[in-house]
Each structure stands twice: as C-alpha cells, then as structure tokens.
Amino acid sequence: MKIKRLKRGLTFSIREKLFGIGEKYRYIVDKANKEILIIPDKNGNMTVSRKKSGNAYKPLFDIRSKEVRKIVCACDYLEVEVCKNKIVVHTIKKVSEKEIIHRSNLVKIEDVIGRYTGEIVLDCAVGSNYPQKLFGKPTLSDDAYFLYLCGSNCKGSASSGTVSRKARKEIQKVYDVVSLFSGAGLLDYAFKDPQFRFVYGIDFDKDACETYRNNIGNHIMCDDIRNVDAKDVPDADVVIGGPCCQAYSSANRRNEKSEDAEKKRLLIEDYIRIVKCKQPKVFVIENVPQLLTKEHGMYINKVFNFLPEYKITTKVVCDSSVGGYTTRKRAIVIGSRIGEIVLPDVTFQTVKTVRDALKDVDSTWLTWDDVTLPRESTRLTMSYVPQGGNWKDVPPEIHKFGPATHSDIYQRLAWDQPSPTLVNWRKINLTHPEENRILNVSEAAALMGLPKEFKVFGSTLNAKQQQIGNGVTQAIGKFVKKYVLQALNMDGKIVKFA
C-alpha cells in the first residue's frame, strides 16, 4: 500500500487486525540507520487510535514526533507492507536518471529502483512465534526481499522467482551469527548491527536466557552446550562467545584447582568443536586475560592446534582504552578464514569516568531498586573508605582483614576515575562513590555501557548481579564488532555497487 508523505509525521490506517484499537506500543528511533522500531508494550506511551470506515472502525497509527517527521520528510513517498506479525513502512526517495549518470560508475542498486532511506517496523504482539527483526532492515540477502526491492526492474528475476548469484553479491550482505555461551547477551548486544542477523544462541543459565530473550531475541536455547550436537547448530558466517571465564580468572584462585574448575576450563573444547563443524568465516572468543596464559597457554593452544585452517590473532583490550567506563581487560581471540584480522592499538585521549557513566542513572531505570542493602556493621566499615580506597583504609579495630585480602574488597569508586573491573560487586562490597552502599543493578549496567532500555531479568537479586558481572563491556564488544564487520565487508567487495 502506497501512502503520501505528510509533513506532520506518519499517519495511516489498516484493515488487517494486527493491532487492536486502544492497544499500547512504543517506538525506538535508530538515528544512524534512519529506522524506527515500534514494539507492543502494555506500558508504552503510544496508543493505537481509530478511524471510521463506513459503519466500522479501523486501527489508526499517528506518530508525529520530531524524529519520525525528519525521516518522513526526507522521502518522496511511503509504502506500507503488511506482514504476518508486523507492518513495515518503507520511506522511499526517487532518484532521477540524470542524477545517477552524474554520479560515480558505481551506484547503489536502490538508486535505480527507489532508495530505501529508512523504515518503520511494527510488531504485532509480544511473544509472537514469528521472528522479530530487532536489528534493522529485513535481510537483504533473502531472495524474497530482493525480489520485492527489484520488482520488474530485476532482469530475469521476477519471472523466474530466483535471484542470480551475481545480483545477490551486489547487495549489501547480511551475515548470520551464532552465539555460544551467550550469558545475558552483553556481547551480542554490542554486536547489534543491520548487517548481523542472530540465528542461534545457547546458555545453561535460565535467568540469563530470560534477559537475553527480552533484549535480543527468541533464538536463545537454555541448555548445557555439552549436550548440543554441532550439526544441529545453524550454519553461520560468524560465531561469537565467551566460554566460562571464572575457571581462568585469578579472582577465583581459591578453587581454581578444583575438579569443577577444570571442567569449566575444558568448555573451550566445545566452542572449538562447534566452530570446527560449522566452519564460519570468522569466530570471536572473549575471556579474561588469563585464558592466554593459564597452565602455560594450554587452553589457548587448543584453539591454535585444533583450528589450523584459521588465521588466529589474540589481544588484551582494556575497556577504558576503547571508550568504556572501567579498567576491565578482556582477552580477544579472533579466528578468520578470510584473512588475518588484527585489532589495532587504541587509546582514547579523554578517559571516561564513573561520573560520566552514572550521570543519567536515576530511579526511572528499571533495576534502580535492585540493590543489596548492607548491615549496619558493613555500612560502618564502608564509611572509613575514601574515594579510590579499599579495605586497607579501615581501622583494624573496626574490621580485621588478612594480609592476603584482595585489593578490590571494600573498594570505593572515585567519581573522576574509571571504575575497576566489575565482577559480582556484592561479593566484594564495591561501594558507591558517596553513599555507604554497594551499587544497584542499574548503576552497574551503566558502568558496563548498557543503556537505560536494557532489561535485566532474574529470579533473585544475586542472579541479576551475576549476569552483569559476567558480561563483556559494550565498548569492548563494539570495538571488536567494528573490525570483524570491516573484514567481512572487505572480503565480499569484489563486484559491488558503491
């Protein structure tokens, strides 16, 4: 259905009963991709209106925000595509033949057939059985969508129902991603991109899977990866994941020699097993730096020895060096069958601080009230610790600590410094810069680089805390994503429209 552009925003009605009159929804504006995702939400601030049609009424959508008006006003007309579980409103800008000729010899195919400047996606119901496109445009590598784009302008395609291999290469590629040891999805959340489509995820933690499902998608499986047959995992261009890091970390030195810790360290073999079977173009492992050195490099050597077909690089990346708010360091292992991928040395001139991370965090964040309240004795101990200090600042008559006590115990954040590494901060009493309490879940999430809309689920407060503490920071994840995606795009750039 084609509709006219209106300066006041987006207004249209539909006959299909995908949305009921009076139902609530909300929308998210993706300024970078000029897209708007509208999601059903009983707490949303938008309501489906009604328009009279004869003796009945039709659902009416009327969105007049500044962001939507800007996208709509930039196009020539709009097309409404009604799908089984959503409505996609395409904003289309015509390009004249003269304009195309005067451009480079390499042009976008959208410039010939009508350029998509953005789209507005409406999903029909939370918990729908149909996959939700949470990461941008419909997959451009799909035959059906390619045909929809081309219409009768795709020579030989509309009639045959297939798309030539050459034509598909000329479209921007969408890469399928498999996520292993997904946790709450912090690495996957950092990898969000219109060119990445997540097709599979797995983690054994039920609470983490619930968080993942509500922020990323329903493709997550809750199971022990050791039970998974690699052949049942979908084919993918990229595999990402972080095998259990607790068994490598020096923070767990008390039980690092236990049988359970050894079993967790061997989980990297399951990651290798699945990569070996699926043969993605690229794989990414993120973990604590000790992964590279534990037991004289035995575990990282498994990656090199069992995956010789990949060019493998390793690097330890510090969160604050790539734009994050913490001093957290992660080992990044990248294997590639499309040429070596090397992460550059990067240092931000202006280091972000705790103040930068927490300046906008307040009681409107969903997990603001998720905090462990200290006992009076704990609060008293905290009161002796200045910003940047730790247990060493506590008088021995107040609390006696042994000489082997870890430096992060009772550490108080400093407003104008990066945060130390976040683990499960409740266990170490990581203290607020000013108040005598530990961080709440919202504050910890913000220090990890997560936005306000990221929802943390869990049957217990400890479960929510552990999910954040186990994750990778958004700055590190996005840093890795940038160079992986760059390598994938360069690999496919043989014959391409610009």
N, C-alpha and C positions, 0 to 999 in steps of 0.2 A: 504494500500500500504506500503510495507516494503522497507526501503532505508538503505543504508550503512552509517556507521559513517564516517565522514570526519574530519580530524584534523583541517582544516581551518575554520570550523564552520558548519552552516546549509545551504545546497543548495538543492533545489528540485523544480520541475515544476509540474503543474497540468493541466488537460484538462478542468475541470469544470470552468465555467466563474463566479466564486465568486468574484474575484478581476480583475479589468481591468488593462491592461498593462499601466504603467505610473501613476497609482494612488498612492497617498501618504499614508503612515501609520507610526505609531510609536510603540515602544515596551517598556514595563516596566519589569525589572528583579526583581523577588522576590527571593532574595538570601536564605531566611530562608526555603522556600519550593521548591527551585530549579525549579522555574517556570518562564515562560516569557509570558506576556500578550501583544499581538500585536493588536493595535486598529487602525482602519481607521481614519485618521486625515489629513485634507487638508493642515495643517501646519506641518505635520510630517516630520521627517528628513530621512525617508526611502521611496524608490520608487520601485514599482513592476517592475521588469525587464522583458525581453522576451527571449524565447528560440525557435529556429526554429525547426519545426516539419513538415517535408515534405514541402508543399508549404505555410504552415501557421505558426503562432507563438503561443506559449503557455506562460501563465504567469509564471515567474520565481522568486523565492524568494531566496535571497542570503544575509545571515546575518552572519557577521564574527567578531562580537565584542568579546572582551575577555571573558565577562560573558557567552555568548552563547557557545563559544568554550569550556569553562570549563565544562558546563553541558553535551554537546555532547560527549566530550572526556571521560567522566566518564561512558558512557553506552557501550553496546555491539552492539546495532543496534537501529534503529528508525522505528516507524510505523506512517504513515500519515493517519489520519481518516478525511474524508471529510464529513462535516455535512451541514445542510441546510444554516446555517449562519456563519460558521466558519470552520477553519481547525485546527485540534488538532494533533500536532506532539509529540508522546509519545517517551520518551527515556527509553529504556529497558535494564536492566542488568541481564544476566543469572546467576543463582546460581546452582552450582553443587550439586548433591545428597550427595556427601561426605561432602561438607561444611555444608549442612543442618543437617546432622546426628551429626556432631560435635558441633552443637550449642545447645542451651537450648531445652528442650522438647516443649517449647512454641515458635513457629516461626510465622512470618508473612505469610499470605496466598500468598502475592506477591512473596515470596521467592520460592514457589512451582511452580507458574505458570508464573514467569517472573516479576521481581520487577520494578515498575514504579519509576524512580529516578527523574522525573520531566516531564513537558510538556510545549509545546509552543502553545498558543491559538491565532488564527487569526480570528477576527470577520469581517463579510463581509461588513457591512455598518452601519454608524451611524444612529440611529433612526429606526433600524430594528424592526419588530414586534416580532422577536424571542428573548427570554430572553438571556441576555449576562451573562456569568459566570465570574463575576468580582472578585470573592472571592476564586479563586483557582481551584482545580480539579473538574471534573464532580462529581455529587453527588454519593458517594459510596454506599448509601443505595438504589439507584434505581435498580430495577430488571434488566433492560436492560443493564445498565453499569456493573452490577455484572456478568451477563452472558458474556458480552464482555471480561471482565477480565479473567473469568474462561475458556471460550471456551469449549472444550470437556473434560477438566480436572475436571469440576464441576459435580460430580456424580449425575445423575438423573435430573440435571437442564437443560442442553442444549436441551434435548429431550422434556421435559415437558413444557418448557417456563416459569417456575416459580422457585423461589428461596426459599429454606426451611427457616423456621424461625430461626433455629439454625445457618444456614450459614450466614444469614444477621446479626446476633448478633456478629459473629466472625469478621465482617468487621468494621473498624473504623466508628463510627456513624457521620452522618451529621445532625445537629439539625436545624429545621425550626424556624425562628424568625419573630415575628410580632412587628412592631414599631408603637407606638401611640404617638401623639403629637410630631411628628418626627422633626419638625423645618427644619433647613438646613441639618440635618443629622449628627451633630457632635458626638452624642453618637453612632449612627450606624457606623460611620466611624471608631471609636475606637474599635468597636466590629468586625471589619473585621477579618475573620479567615476562613481557608479552611473547618473548621467543622461547620461554621454557614452559613445558606442559608436564606436570607431575602425573605419572601414571601408576605409581606404586609406592607405598611406604610401609614400614614394619617396625614395631617396637613391642616389647613384652609388658610395659607399664600401662595399666588401664587408665590411670589418671592422665598420663602424658598423652596417650592416644586421644582422649577426650578433648584435651586442649588443642591438639593437632587438628582434629576433625572440625572444630569450631573456628579455627583461624585459617586453615589451608584447604582441607577437602576431605571427602569421604573415602578416598582411596587408601587410607591407612588401615593396616591389619594389626590386630593385637595378638601377637604370638611370639614364641621363642624362635629366633632366627635359625637355631639348630634343627628345628622341625621342618624347615622350609626346603622343598625340592627346588633347586635353582632353575629347573626347566619350567616351573610354574610362575616364575617371575617374568613380567613382560619384557620384551626387548626394549632397549633404550639407547639413546645417544650418550647419556651421561649417568653415572652412578655417583651419589654422594653419601657421606655418612661419617659418624664418629663412633667406632667401637668403644665399648665401655672404658672410660678413662680412669676410673677410680683405682683399678688394679695397677696402673702405671705411675700414678701420682705420688710424689713424695709426701703429700699431706696424709696419706694412708699408710705410713710406714709401720704402724703397729701390727697390721695384719697382712702386709704385703707378701709374706712368705706362706700364707695360709693356702689350703687346697682350693678354697673358693676364689681367692685372688688369682691363682694360676689358671683356673677355668675361664675367668673373665678375660685374662690376657690372651688366651687362645681363641677368643671370639674373633680375633682379626683373621683367623683362618677361614671363618665362614664368610667374611667380607670378600676375601680373596677367591673363595670357591664360587661365589655368585658372579663376580667380575670375570673370572676365567670362563664361565659358561656363557655369559651374555655378550662378552666382548664389546663393551661400549667404546665409543671413540675416546672418551675421557672419563677418568674416575678421580674423585677427591676424597681424601681422608683427613679429618681434622681431629686432633687429640692434644693431650698435654705434651710439652716438650720432651718428657722422659720417654715417650714412645720411641724416640730416635736413639736413645742410649741404654734403655733398660736391658740388663743382662748382656752387656757388650754388644748391643744392637741386634739381638737375636730376633726380635719381633719385626723390626723394620726390614731386616734382611729377608724375612719370609716374603715380604711384598716384592722385593727385587728378584728373589730367586724363583718364585712361582709365577711371576708375570713378566717374563723376559721380553715379550712382544711389545711392551710399553716403554717409552722413554719416561723415566721417573725422576722427578725433582722433589727436593724437600726444602722447607724453610720454616723458621720460627718467626712468627709475626706477633708484634706487640700491639694491643688494641689502641693505645693512645697514639701510636705512631701512624695509624691509618685513619684517624679521625674519631676514635672512640673515647669513652669517659673513664676507662680503667687501665690498670697496668697489666691486665691479663695477657698472658702469652699462650699461643697455640702453635703446635706443630702442624704444618700443612703439607700433605703429600699429594702430588698431582701426577697421575699416570696418563700418558697420551699416546694414541696411535696415529695422530695427525701432525706430529712434530712436537718438539720439546716446548713445554710451557714453563716459563721461568717468571716467578713473581719478583718484581723489582724492589730495590731498597727504597723505602719511602719514609719520610719523617715530616709531620706537619709542623710548620713554624710556630703556630699558636696551638698549644696543647689544651684540649678541653678538660674541664674540671667537674667536680661534684656539683658545684653551684650551677654550671651550665646544664647538667643533666636533670637536676631537681627543681629548677626554677618554675616550671609549669605544672609540677605534680601537686595535686591537691585532692580534696575529698570527692571530687567528681570522677576520679579514676575508680574503676570497678573494684579493684582489690585494695583500696586505701585502708579499709578496716581489717584487712588480713595481716595481723601483726601479733607476735608473741609478747605478752606483757611480762615484764621482769618482776621477780620477787623484790621485796624491799632491800634485802641484802645485796642483790645484784645491782639494783639501782644505786645503792651507796657506793659499790665498787666502781661503777661507771663514772660517778661524779668526780673521782680523782684523776681521771684520764683527760688530758687536754687534746685539742685537735691534732691529729697526726701521731698521738701517743698510743701506748698499749699497756699491757699488764705490768710492765716494769715501773710505771708511774704510780702504782697502787701501793700504799704503805703496807709492810708485812703484817702489822697488827690488824689491818682490815681484812686482808686475804693473803694467804701464803701460797706462792707459786714455786714450783720446782725449777731448777736451772735449765731443764730440757724443754720447758714450756715453749710452744710455737709462738713466733713473733706476732701472729695475727690474732691471738687471744685478747679480747677486750680492746681491740684496735678501734680508735675513734676516727671517723672520716674527717678530712680537712676540706673546708669549703673551696679553697683555691688551689687544690691539688687533684690529680686524678684519683679515683678510688682504687684501693688494692683489689686483687682478684676476688671475685665473688664466688664462694662455694656455697654450702648451706650456711648462711650467715648466722642463723640461730644457734648453731653448734659452737660458734666461736665468739658469740656476743659482739658482732660487728656493730658499732654504735653510731647513732645519728650524730652529725657534727655539733649540734647544740643540745638536743634533748637526751635525757638519760633513758634511752630505749634503743632496741635494735631497729633496723629498717623494716618498713612494711613491704608487702609484695610489690606494690606499685612503684615504690622508690627503687627497689632492686631491679625491677624490669626496666625502668627508665635508665638506670646506670648501664644496663646491658644494651641500650639503644633501642628498646622496643617502644612503639608508640602507644598512646592512650587507648586506642581501639583494640589492642591485643588482649584477648581474654584468657585468663589462666583458670583452669578448672582443676578440681581435686576433691577427694572425699575427706581429706584432712588438710590442716594448715601446713603441716610438715611436707605433704605431697606437693603443694604449690611452691613452697620454698625450694624444695629439692629440684623441681623442674627448671626453675630459673638458674639455680646454681650449677646445674649440669650442662647448661647450654653454651653455645658459642655466641660471642657478641655480634651485633648486627654490622658493626664497622668491619670486622674481620671477614664475616661472611660475604658482604658486598664487595669487599676488596678482591676476594678470590673469584667471585662470580664475574667481575668485570673482565679479568684476564682469561678465564675459561671461555666466556662467550665471545670474546675478541678472537681467540684461536679458532673456535668453531666456525665463525663467520668468515674468517680468512681462508679456512680450508675449503669452504664451498664457493669461494669467489673465483670461479673460472669463467663462466659466461653468466653475467648478471646485468640486469638493469640497475642503474645507479640508485 
